[in-house]
Every structure is written in structure tokens, then in C-alpha cells.
Amino acid sequence: MFLRSYKRKKNGKWHQYFSIVENRRCAGGTTVQRTVLYLGEITSSQQDTWCKTLRRYLQGLAKLRKNCRNRDRLMERLGALKQQAGKSARSVYITIPPQGGPVTQENFTYHLNKDAYKKMLLRDGMYLLRTNITETAPEVIWQRYVLLTQVEAAFKSLKSDLAVRPVYHQLEHRVEAHIFVAFLAYCLMVTLRQKLRTCAGGLTAQDVLDKFGAVVMIDVRIPTTDGRILEMRRYSQPELEHRMILDKLKMDLPKQPPPKVYRHQVHD
């Protein structure tokens, strides 16, 4: 097996995609390549962030090597630099001066391991699944693994977005009704997610719900001269971003309901 990468320009930035490929020998003696697993991507902005972090780390080491002569203070500042550098610190090898001795430029040295730095860039944001299932295609195994994240997202939506908990009801039938309504809301959210996947891939279901939260329903009640009440239930007009989302989903808002006239005054 080996790691294959290829670059593609998208939205003005270079994206680098990775996949794991294996060589297989056929019966005729020929060798074919088969993609085992598709990995993530690294954009140019991510690589720039790694380079800036590593540059700051090397500049901090240079200042310590030039100015710091106390070993205890050196170890303290070195720990702070490593914490700021994160994973970039693993690609720099440092020689620490012996305890109890002075700190000089000869016993405190560092150098950049370019091979370790390149491997760090290649493996950024990636992980490999290892399994003993050999009869199933790798794509199917990956899809089954992704189902775990979808199940976790479902429980998260039920507990946070749909507010299935806490349950303030005490009667059993009301608790069941509360859970049933939350389940129906989750079904609607999944349906919306599927429609967005085919029509507007850049949006999530929660983003759409947050945007349409600005569309509110109001009741307008106007008293007439003869003592009756004219009631009109109206929703606020959607903004431009709302209309764009509706066009992508190929949906229309329902018509405004007709006004109602009450003979007596309506109390809240």
C-alpha cells in the first residue's frame, strides 16, 4: 500500500486530496492498482497556517538560544513555546543542556527534520481504519463506519436542537407525546438534510432552521366601529436569503390565511 495525492484548484485555492492505493497481482502476471480508502484534503490555507506556526516556533527557539542562560527559565519558556506550536514542535529536534550546568549555544541546539515535517503535512486531519473484515469492499466498510457519526449526530440533535430533554411532564402519556413530537421533528430535519444534500450542498439543516427563525407568525387584531374584531394571522415576508434557499429547495411558503371577523372581543 502507498499514499497517493493529487491537487485540484477550487474556488481560487489549491486543494490536495489523498487516498490509499494498493497493488494487486492478477492471474496473468499483470499488476493493477485499487483505491482502498479515500482520505481527506489539505488546502493551501492549512499549509500556510502550519508554516507560520513552525516559523514562530523556530524564531522563539533562536531567541532562547541567544539570550537565555538559566536552565530552569529555559525549560519553562521552552514548554510555553511547544504548547503554542502544537504538532509543529514534533518536527524540530532539540538538544537540552545537562542539569546543573550553564546554558550555552553549544549545548543548546535544534534542527528541523524536513522528512518529519512533510509527513506531518501529509497526515494532517487523516486517519486510517484497520479491520479484519476482508470479504467486504473498503467503500462499504467506510460507509458503515460513517454511520456511527450519523447515529451520534442524531442523539445530539434530539438532546440539543430538538430539546427532547429535559422532560418537564410527569404523566406517562404526556412524556410519550413529548418524545413522539421530538421524533417527528427529527424526521423532518433528516428530510430537510437529504433535500439540502442534492440541492444546496453548502448548507446544513441547522443553518436553514437558524436563518428561517427570523420569519415569525403574528396575529393582527383590529377593532371595528361596530364592536367586532378583525383578526389576520400573517407571517413576516422572507428576506432575499430566505427566497434563495426556497428557490434551491424548490419550495414555496403557504399562502397567507384569510382574515377572520369575530362578533365579540377576543381575549388572550
C-alpha positions as CSV (number, residue, x, y, z in Angstrom):
1,M,0.0,0.0,0.0
2,F,1.1,3.6,-0.6
3,L,-0.3,7.1,-0.2
4,R,-1.3,8.9,-3.4
5,S,-2.0,12.6,-3.6
6,Y,-3.3,14.9,-6.4
7,K,-4.0,18.6,-6.5
8,R,-7.1,20.4,-7.8
9,K,-7.8,24.1,-7.9
10,K,-11.2,25.0,-6.4
11,N,-12.6,28.5,-5.6
12,G,-9.2,30.1,-6.1
13,K,-7.3,27.7,-3.8
14,W,-5.3,24.6,-4.4
15,H,-6.8,21.5,-2.7
16,Q,-4.7,18.4,-2.1
17,Y,-6.6,15.2,-2.0
18,F,-5.2,11.9,-0.6
19,S,-6.1,8.2,-1.0
20,I,-4.6,4.9,0.0
21,V,-3.8,2.7,-3.0
22,E,-2.7,-1.0,-3.1
23,N,-1.1,-3.0,-5.9
24,R,-2.7,-6.4,-6.8
25,R,-1.3,-9.1,-9.0
26,C,-3.6,-10.6,-11.4
27,A,-3.6,-14.2,-12.8
28,G,-1.8,-13.1,-16.0
29,G,1.1,-11.6,-14.1
30,T,0.0,-8.0,-14.5
31,T,-0.4,-5.6,-11.6
32,V,-3.4,-3.4,-11.1
33,Q,-3.9,-0.6,-8.7
34,R,-7.0,-0.4,-6.5
35,T,-8.0,2.5,-4.3
36,V,-8.6,1.2,-0.8
37,L,-9.6,4.3,1.1
38,Y,-10.3,7.9,0.3
39,L,-8.8,10.3,2.8
40,G,-9.4,14.0,3.4
41,E,-7.8,17.0,1.8
42,I,-5.4,19.8,2.8
43,T,-6.0,23.2,1.5
44,S,-3.3,25.8,0.8
45,S,-4.5,27.9,3.7
46,Q,-4.0,25.0,6.2
47,Q,-0.4,24.5,4.9
48,D,0.2,28.3,5.3
49,T,-1.0,28.0,8.9
50,W,1.4,25.2,9.6
51,C,4.3,27.1,8.1
52,K,3.5,30.3,10.1
53,T,3.3,28.2,13.4
54,L,6.6,26.5,12.7
55,R,8.3,29.8,11.7
56,R,7.2,31.4,15.0
57,Y,8.4,28.3,16.9
58,L,11.9,28.5,15.3
59,Q,12.1,32.2,15.9
60,G,11.3,31.6,19.6
61,L,14.0,28.9,19.8
62,A,16.5,31.3,18.2
63,K,15.8,34.0,20.9
64,L,16.1,31.4,23.7
65,R,19.4,30.1,22.3
66,K,20.8,33.7,22.1
67,N,19.5,35.3,25.3
68,C,18.5,32.7,27.9
69,R,21.3,31.4,30.2
70,N,19.3,29.9,33.1
71,R,18.3,26.3,32.6
72,D,15.2,26.4,34.7
73,R,13.9,29.5,32.9
74,L,14.9,27.9,29.6
75,M,12.8,24.8,30.3
76,E,9.8,27.0,31.4
77,R,9.9,29.1,28.2
78,L,10.5,26.1,26.0
79,G,7.4,24.4,27.4
80,A,5.4,27.5,26.6
81,L,6.8,27.6,23.0
82,K,5.9,23.9,22.5
83,Q,2.4,24.5,23.7
84,Q,1.9,27.3,21.2
85,A,3.5,25.4,18.4
86,G,1.3,22.3,18.9
87,K,2.1,19.4,16.5
88,S,4.7,21.5,14.7
89,A,7.1,21.0,17.6
90,R,7.4,17.3,16.8
91,S,9.3,18.1,13.6
92,V,12.1,20.0,15.4
93,Y,14.7,18.1,17.3
94,I,16.2,19.9,20.4
95,T,19.3,19.2,22.4
96,I,18.7,20.2,26.1
97,P,21.7,21.2,28.2
98,P,22.6,19.0,31.2
99,Q,21.0,19.8,34.5
100,G,23.2,21.9,36.8
101,G,25.4,23.2,34.0
102,P,25.3,26.5,32.2
103,V,23.3,27.1,29.1
104,T,25.4,27.9,26.0
105,Q,24.9,28.0,22.3
106,E,27.0,24.8,22.0
107,N,24.9,22.6,24.4
108,F,21.5,24.0,23.5
109,T,20.9,23.3,19.8
110,Y,18.0,22.5,17.5
111,H,17.4,21.5,13.9
112,L,14.4,20.9,11.6
113,N,13.7,17.4,10.4
114,K,12.2,18.1,7.0
115,D,11.1,14.5,6.5
116,A,9.1,14.6,9.7
117,Y,7.6,17.9,8.7
118,K,6.5,16.6,5.3
119,K,4.9,13.6,6.9
120,M,3.1,15.8,9.4
121,L,1.6,17.8,6.5
122,L,0.5,14.6,4.7
123,R,-1.1,13.1,7.7
124,D,-2.9,16.3,8.9
125,G,-6.6,15.6,9.5
126,M,-6.4,12.0,8.4
127,Y,-6.8,8.6,10.0
128,L,-6.7,5.1,8.8
129,L,-9.3,2.4,9.6
130,R,-7.9,-1.1,10.3
131,T,-10.2,-4.1,10.2
132,N,-10.0,-7.9,9.9
133,I,-13.0,-8.0,7.5
134,T,-11.6,-8.9,4.2
135,E,-14.7,-10.1,2.3
136,T,-16.4,-6.6,2.3
137,A,-15.4,-3.9,-0.1
138,P,-13.5,-1.0,1.6
139,E,-16.1,1.6,0.4
140,V,-18.8,-0.4,2.3
141,I,-16.7,-0.6,5.4
142,W,-16.1,3.2,5.3
143,Q,-19.9,3.8,4.9
144,R,-20.7,1.6,7.9
145,Y,-18.1,3.5,10.0
146,V,-19.6,6.8,8.9
147,L,-23.0,5.6,10.2
148,L,-21.6,5.8,13.7
149,T,-21.1,9.5,13.4
150,Q,-24.6,9.9,12.0
151,V,-26.1,8.0,14.9
152,E,-24.1,10.2,17.3
153,A,-25.4,13.3,15.4
154,A,-29.0,12.0,15.7
155,F,-28.7,11.7,19.5
156,K,-27.1,15.2,19.7
157,S,-29.9,16.7,17.6
158,L,-32.6,15.1,19.8
159,K,-30.9,16.3,23.0
160,S,-29.9,19.8,21.9
161,D,-31.6,21.1,18.7
162,L,-34.9,19.4,19.2
163,A,-34.9,19.7,23.0
164,V,-36.1,16.2,23.9
165,R,-34.5,16.7,27.3
166,P,-35.2,17.8,29.9
167,V,-38.7,16.5,30.1
168,Y,-41.0,18.6,32.3
169,H,-44.0,16.3,32.0
170,Q,-44.9,13.9,34.8
171,L,-47.8,11.9,33.3
172,E,-46.8,8.9,31.2
173,H,-48.9,9.8,28.2
174,R,-47.6,13.3,28.1
175,V,-44.0,12.1,28.2
176,E,-44.7,9.7,25.3
177,A,-46.3,12.6,23.4
178,H,-43.3,14.8,24.0
179,I,-40.9,12.1,22.7
180,F,-43.2,11.4,19.7
181,V,-43.3,15.1,18.7
182,A,-39.5,15.3,19.0
183,F,-39.1,12.2,16.8
184,L,-41.4,13.7,14.2
185,A,-39.3,16.9,14.3
186,Y,-36.1,14.8,13.8
187,C,-37.7,13.0,10.8
188,L,-38.4,16.4,9.3
189,M,-34.8,17.5,10.0
190,V,-33.5,14.4,8.2
191,T,-35.8,15.0,5.3
192,L,-34.5,18.6,5.1
193,R,-30.9,17.4,5.3
194,Q,-31.5,15.0,2.4
195,K,-33.0,17.7,0.2
196,L,-30.1,20.1,1.0
197,R,-27.6,17.4,0.1
198,T,-28.9,17.3,-3.5
199,C,-30.0,20.9,-3.9
200,A,-27.7,23.0,-1.7
201,G,-24.7,21.0,-0.5
202,G,-23.1,24.0,1.3
203,L,-25.9,24.4,3.8
204,T,-26.8,22.3,6.8
205,A,-30.3,21.7,8.2
206,Q,-29.4,23.6,11.3
207,D,-28.2,26.6,9.3
208,V,-31.5,26.7,7.4
209,L,-33.5,26.5,10.6
210,D,-31.5,29.3,12.2
211,K,-32.0,31.5,9.1
212,F,-35.7,30.9,8.9
213,G,-36.0,31.6,12.6
214,A,-36.3,35.3,11.6
215,V,-39.6,34.5,9.8
216,V,-42.2,34.9,12.5
217,M,-46.0,34.4,12.7
218,I,-48.0,37.3,14.2
219,D,-51.7,37.9,14.9
220,V,-53.0,41.3,13.9
221,R,-56.3,42.2,15.7
222,I,-58.1,45.4,14.6
223,P,-61.3,46.5,16.3
224,T,-64.1,47.7,14.0
225,T,-66.6,50.6,14.6
226,D,-69.4,48.2,15.3
227,G,-67.6,46.4,18.2
228,R,-66.3,43.4,16.2
229,I,-62.7,42.2,15.9
230,L,-60.9,41.7,12.6
231,E,-58.2,39.2,13.1
232,M,-55.5,38.5,10.5
233,R,-52.8,35.9,11.0
234,R,-49.7,36.8,9.0
235,Y,-46.1,35.6,8.7
236,S,-43.3,38.1,8.0
237,Q,-42.1,38.5,4.5
238,P,-39.0,36.4,3.7
239,E,-35.8,38.2,3.0
240,L,-33.5,37.7,0.0
241,E,-31.5,34.9,1.6
242,H,-34.7,33.1,2.5
243,R,-36.0,33.3,-1.0
244,M,-32.7,32.0,-2.4
245,I,-32.9,28.9,-0.1
246,L,-36.6,28.3,-1.1
247,D,-35.6,28.5,-4.7
248,K,-32.8,26.0,-4.2
249,L,-35.2,23.6,-2.4
250,K,-37.9,24.3,-5.0
251,M,-40.4,25.1,-2.2
252,D,-42.9,27.9,-1.7
253,L,-44.3,29.3,1.5
254,P,-48.0,28.7,2.1
255,K,-50.4,31.5,1.2
256,Q,-51.4,34.0,3.9
257,P,-54.6,32.8,5.7
258,P,-57.7,34.8,5.1
259,P,-58.8,37.3,7.7
260,K,-61.5,36.4,10.3
261,V,-64.1,38.5,11.9
262,Y,-65.3,37.8,15.4
263,R,-68.6,39.1,16.8
264,H,-67.3,39.6,20.3
265,Q,-63.9,40.8,21.5
266,V,-61.3,38.1,21.6
267,H,-59.3,37.8,24.9
268,D,-55.7,36.5,25.0
